[in-house]
């Protein structure tokens, strides 16, 4: 996927400009996967085959950074499909904080006849994207990290793996102690 570039949409750029003209920043808040492979256009307002949309869960974006930002989203719905398009969404600049915000497609990653990945019901996907900010006004975006961000997520799989590792270490220590006791008995 490193050869793909984000195709910014006109609707997304218009929303960014509207926010900056009011003294705000565009809030990048969601990422989506879809199963359609195509060449994205500037006039797009939606993914062609969207399958799931989730909130951004992490970023390494620093305030004032102007060249690029990294965002991550966790896809864990029990779905199965080929990932052929990825969309990045911002909140509408008209959002007043009540209810769910309207999301506007900022940009799309996709390419004809190209599969970017594959989703299965049993596998969670943590997708990191690096967005180049060179094509948008300086200091015009911020990342809105959802409630379920990576700083507080401890999945069951991670907890189970930690327990197995602790049990293995305990058995190894017990085995070493028995070996030392046998050597001392001789």
Secondary structure as UniProt FT lines:
FT   TURN            2..3
FT   STRAND          7..8
FT   HELIX           10..21
FT   TURN            22..23
FT   STRAND          26..34
FT   TURN            42..43
FT   STRAND          50..59
FT   TURN            63..64
FT   STRAND          68..75
FT   STRAND          81..83
FT   STRAND          85..91
FT   TURN            93..94
FT   STRAND          103..110
FT   TURN            112..113
FT   STRAND          117..119
FT   TURN            121..122
FT   STRAND          125..132
FT   TURN            134..135
FT   TURN            138..139
FT   STRAND          141..143
FT   TURN            150..152
FT   HELIX           156..185
//
